[in-house]
Amino acid sequence: QVQLVGSGGGLVQAGESLRLSCSASGRISSINTMGWSRQAPGKQRELVARITSGGYTNYADSVKGRFTISRDNAKNTVYLQMNSLKPEDTAVYYCNANINMPWGNGDYRGQGTQVTVSS
């Protein structure tokens, strides 16, 4: 079994920062792309940022210049540093990962962590 466990959400005011973390555990051989998506009330889930095993990153236009994704391969952990937060960033944030295991490959998603930005 493989699990992704995210943390770091909370309630902040506009302009403040938060850092999300998400760690993968289980019988993991290696991890390919890791990323973060989010879903706001009444809206579809959207990709926020992702990072390949080699460190290549891409971001949604709405967060470019404010959010930074990074990863620690030794810890099987992905981070999302969120600066200059806006009320429209309010959402449940999910970490995602494509993971190689001894018996195959699969896509996994964490349980979600709430981020609320007040104006």
C-alpha positions as CSV (number, residue, x, y, z in Angstrom):
1,Q,0.0,0.0,0.0
2,V,1.0,3.6,-0.7
3,Q,-0.2,6.6,1.1
4,L,0.1,10.4,0.6
5,V,-0.4,12.5,3.7
6,G,-0.6,16.3,3.3
7,S,-0.3,19.0,6.0
8,G,0.2,22.7,6.5
9,G,-3.1,24.2,5.6
10,G,-4.9,26.8,7.7
11,L,-6.6,30.2,7.9
12,V,-4.5,33.2,6.9
13,Q,-5.1,36.8,5.8
14,A,-4.6,38.1,2.3
15,G,-0.9,38.7,1.6
16,E,0.3,36.2,4.1
17,S,2.1,32.9,3.4
18,L,1.6,29.2,4.0
19,R,3.7,26.1,3.2
20,L,2.1,22.8,2.4
21,S,3.9,19.5,2.7
22,C,3.0,16.0,1.5
23,S,4.9,12.8,2.2
24,A,4.5,9.5,0.4
25,S,5.0,6.2,2.3
26,G,4.8,2.5,1.6
27,R,6.6,0.2,-0.7
28,I,7.9,2.8,-3.0
29,S,10.6,2.2,-5.6
30,S,10.7,5.7,-7.0
31,I,8.4,8.7,-7.6
32,N,7.9,10.3,-10.9
33,T,5.9,13.6,-11.1
34,M,4.5,15.1,-7.9
35,G,2.1,18.0,-7.8
36,W,-0.6,19.9,-6.1
37,S,-4.1,20.5,-7.3
38,R,-7.0,22.4,-5.6
39,Q,-10.7,22.5,-5.6
40,A,-12.7,25.5,-4.5
41,P,-16.4,25.3,-3.5
42,G,-18.6,25.0,-6.6
43,K,-15.6,24.8,-8.9
44,Q,-13.7,22.0,-10.7
45,R,-10.4,20.7,-9.4
46,E,-7.5,22.5,-11.1
47,L,-3.8,21.8,-11.3
48,V,-1.8,24.3,-9.3
49,A,1.8,23.1,-9.8
50,R,3.8,20.0,-10.6
51,I,7.5,18.9,-10.5
52,T,9.2,16.1,-12.3
53,S,11.7,13.8,-10.7
54,G,14.4,15.8,-12.4
55,G,13.1,19.1,-10.9
56,Y,11.3,20.5,-14.0
57,T,8.3,22.6,-12.8
58,N,5.2,24.1,-14.2
59,Y,2.5,26.3,-12.7
60,A,-1.0,27.4,-13.3
61,D,-1.0,31.0,-14.6
62,S,-3.0,32.1,-11.5
63,V,-0.2,31.2,-9.1
64,K,2.9,32.0,-11.2
65,G,5.3,34.2,-9.3
66,R,3.6,33.6,-5.9
67,F,3.8,29.8,-5.4
68,T,6.9,27.6,-5.5
69,I,6.8,23.8,-5.7
70,S,9.8,21.8,-4.6
71,R,10.6,18.2,-3.5
72,D,12.9,16.2,-1.4
73,N,13.4,12.9,-3.1
74,A,15.2,11.3,-0.1
75,K,12.1,12.0,2.0
76,N,9.5,11.3,-0.8
77,T,8.1,14.7,0.1
78,V,6.7,17.5,-2.0
79,Y,6.2,21.1,-0.8
80,L,4.2,24.1,-1.9
81,Q,5.3,27.5,-0.7
82,M,2.5,29.9,-1.1
83,N,3.2,33.6,-0.8
84,S,1.1,36.7,-1.3
85,L,-2.1,34.6,-0.8
86,K,-5.3,35.9,-2.1
87,P,-8.9,35.1,-1.2
88,E,-9.3,33.3,-4.5
89,D,-6.7,30.8,-3.4
90,T,-9.1,29.5,-0.8
91,A,-9.7,25.8,-1.6
92,V,-8.9,22.3,-0.5
93,Y,-5.4,21.5,-1.7
94,Y,-4.5,17.9,-2.8
95,C,-1.1,16.5,-3.4
96,N,-0.7,14.0,-6.2
97,A,2.1,11.6,-7.2
98,N,2.9,9.1,-9.9
99,I,4.6,6.3,-8.0
100,N,6.7,3.3,-9.1
101,M,6.3,0.2,-6.8
102,P,7.9,-3.2,-7.0
103,W,4.7,-4.5,-8.7
104,G,3.8,-1.6,-11.0
105,N,3.0,2.0,-11.3
106,G,0.1,4.1,-10.0
107,D,-1.4,7.6,-9.5
108,Y,-2.1,8.6,-5.9
109,R,-3.7,11.5,-4.2
110,G,-3.6,12.7,-0.6
111,Q,-6.6,13.4,1.6
112,G,-6.6,17.2,1.0
113,T,-5.8,20.1,3.3
114,Q,-8.0,23.2,3.6
115,V,-6.5,26.6,2.8
116,T,-8.6,29.6,3.7
117,V,-7.5,33.2,2.9
118,S,-9.5,36.0,4.4
119,S,-9.7,39.5,2.8
